[in-house]
């Protein structure tokens, strides 16, 4: 490994800070910032603001004013910290603190942050509160080593990435806190494996499909048109007419895992008729709504993706309505620029392994950094393992957490090194 004496000192400081890195991760996981609906955001933002201040940052908490999801009951709060003189290039680390619901299948308390066999268990350990702790203590290791930097550091911890990031990173970009005129480099600490540098992601098209029937008495269904049964026929058409064609396409982008190099469509939600858990309603449902998640590869164009779906649906002769929910086009940044290359070299030197450039199967806040803020040197890099995201018994290995902290420290020193 090719490390300077200063770099070795910083690596040593990371190792000494391991208990602090673990404890901050655990403290964050114990706060159940579940999205939806946006629970405990204020508690988590307060902890992060306090932590930034203790580590020497100038910190502020910014509410996503003007957005409908930002309410008194569920405030959307973003925490931003700055460290340094403001001279030279700015390296910005970002992590989201919201987590998906725990759901079923857990053998441990999802918000207990239990440490067992070298792992921290809990919802958000992997995705991606460990990444927040890693970026904070990577910079703290440099600070404690007394290594000067020819630039400034920013850290942001943002809301709502799991629902698209519009009240988080998108809001920061739209209000000028993230901009190509302010920051040169952005590292998003998503769980993409400590040996890999993420340079992009697939596209996504979420849409809501509603079939239209005619209400009638449940004892006389022949006098009605059942929208749920109509939806079942459309779902079957998606399975038999659309999915086989998707399975024949394959992307040349380095998407991981390899199965995600093919486009896909997933039925996310489905409902018709009476509300579950309530009084019985003897009616034939006249509306049935489904939400679909169509992931598309870099070789596909959005207009073609949507047209293909509509054509399959129209061939069935069933009345329907289609509403766009979210569209994100695929993204791939240049791996040969300073930031991806610095990250790759840091992985090689800190972990003694050959790095890989990959693209994520799912979108993340890179889309807002690149497209809204105009910052093209933006990567995903973090301590979590991609395959553990959103899973029951989610965890982060402490070894991975420490390894990623070392990599973040090295890439920071090399990007912001003082010139002789």
PyMOL commands that set and color helices and strands:
alter all, ss='L'
color gray80, all
select helices_A, chain A and resi 5-16+18-29+41-54+125-145+161-163+169-174+221-223+227-246+258-261+302-314+338-351+366-371+386-388+398-415
alter helices_A, ss='H'
color red, helices_A
select strands_A, chain A and resi 58-63+77-83+89-96+115-116+119-121+151-158+185-188+196-201+203-212+216-217+255-256+264-272+283-284+287-296+320-328+331-332+356-360+378-380+395-397
alter strands_A, ss='S'
color yellow, strands_A
deselect
rebuild
show_as cartoon
